[in-house]
Amino acid sequence: MPLFFLAACSKQGVGPRPPIDESYWLSQDRGIVAYSDFGCDFFIIETYDGFSLLRNWGGVPPLRGSVVYGDFSRYGLATIYNRSEGYLMQTDIREYWLTYWEAIDQMNWNCSQP
């Protein structure tokens, strides 16, 4: 007796994204993702003023080495532009103007919380 397996897939287009106004974003602070871990929602951005600890809201954290733009010198929710990957991200800025080791310590503490 023959055995048949039926499988199906569908392709859902996400459609075109709204255009990003690069002239606005490039006038913001520039940062580079210094540390990112897919097992944790937090990541570290290196800016001119030091290191910032951010929490990603939805989606995956940016890749290490990605160039990002936004206002990294204030606390709270913020939208940032990931220019390397071409999209806007929602984040929560937890700390800013840290040294590298302070940022790593804060990230380790936040990622170990349940």
Secondary structure, 3 states (H helix, E strand, C coil): CCCCCCCCCCCCCCCCCCCCCHHHHCCCEEEEEEEECCCCCEEEEEECCEEEEEEECCCCCCCCCCEEEECCCCCEEEEEEECCCCEEEEEEEEEEEECHHHHHHHHHHHHCCC
